[in-house]
Amino acid sequence: MIEEVSNCVVGISKLKNNGSSIFLKDGTTKLGLGTGIIVSENGYILTNEHVSGAKYSNCYVTLENGKNYNANVVWSDIDLDLSIIKINAKGLPYVTLGDSDNIKVGETVYAIGNPIGFEFQRTVTSGIISARDRTIKIEEEKKSSYMEDLIQTDATINPGNSGGPLINVEGKVIGINSVKITSAEGIGFATPINLVKPILKSYTEQGNFEEASLGIYAYDKEVIPYIDGSINIENGIYVIDVINNGAAETSGIKPNDIITKIDGKAINKMTELRRYIYTKKPEDDVELQVLRRGITTLVRVKLGKK
């Protein structure tokens, strides 16, 4: 099982190597080496955005058999630190996606990645799911952001593992390894795979993905105390800001609104909202149930294009 998944793990570099492989002894430093996983036989690969670069940029991929390819970033999201890249290849081995909604604390998982360079490519580490739905604060360049609803694991994760798979005992991918807390031992994080399933399905079946946009900046209730300790919400997600002239603002959504339902579905996590929006197209209508100053209203929003 491990061998089959490892065959689908690739090395990714932002810089082109003039040698025979990007897996160098100091590859993580010189080439920005990271990891990705093949998700379709025709060359779609899932990884972290900080590994591949932003949408429309280029990176370089080395397969398990040593072949090198130029890759194009076809989709990315900086908030999720995820991206999808494409290489021009056919007949590739690809992973099976699991169900990250039904994982349990304590179950065995494995992380696969390229932690340092050539000598340690496709390293496999094992551990358990330590917790679900974790929120962590990221501070970079004097800016703070939050990653929500993450899978916490004690499987060893090093910088070059970024973008690699977190798999269960059946060999199914349940998350993408993304963040490691360097100040503590045995604490790593992965983004749940179910979040990007609608996007992967669109690319692998249709070759494209039109991303709809609600036009809000919002957080789970678990994050709000970090931002403002005076705010207390029981359900829903809290709107911090709206994009100027975006879909939400045009429809009357305002900062400090609490969105509790979308099209009748209760939402308490940003991942739930994102996944639902990923199933929609620009110009589609959605109905939001909004709590504002203790009063609940229904707001119809025509989604924009991201």
Secondary structure, DSSP 8 states (H G I E B T S, - for coil): -HHHHHTTEEEEESS--SSS-S--TTHHHHS--EEEEE-STTSEEEE-HHHH-STT-EEEEE-TTS-EEEEEEEEEETTTTEEEEE-S--S----EE--GGG--TT-EEEEEE-SSSGGGTTEEEEEEEEEEEEEEEEEETTEEEEEEEEEEE-S---GGGTT-EEE-TTSEEEEEEEEE-TTSTT-EEEEEGGGGHHHHHHHHHHS----EE--EEEE-TTTHHHH-TT---SSSEEEEEE-TT-HHHHTT--TT-EEEEETTEE--SHHHHHHHHHTS-TT-EEEEEEEETTEEEEEEEE-EE-
